[in-house]
């Protein structure tokens, strides 16, 4: 399903006199809870909703622990979580 977005005009934070630029801004289609995700997982697998909730809750605890240790958490094609050790203007843009 394609993502909806709106176009937003924003100023250059480094130069207030520079021309503004247009950026795509993702638009939410709603929310989903861990319980709802677990129910979907249960329908397509052999695990129960309760078991899926337990795994997702553990996942929420484990990921921040590894990020706090400075590790990159790779989730295959889904992407990666990373906590930069230093912040620079290049990372903020």
Secondary structure as GFF3:
##gff-version 3
##sequence-region A 1 93
A	DSSP	beta_strand	5	10	.	.	.	ID=ss1
A	DSSP	beta_strand	21	26	.	.	.	ID=ss2
A	DSSP	alpha_helix	34	43	.	.	.	ID=ss3
A	DSSP	alpha_helix	49	68	.	.	.	ID=ss4
A	DSSP	beta_strand	73	74	.	.	.	ID=ss5
A	DSSP	three_ten_helix	76	78	.	.	.	ID=ss6
A	DSSP	beta_strand	80	81	.	.	.	ID=ss7
A	DSSP	alpha_helix	89	92	.	.	.	ID=ss8
###
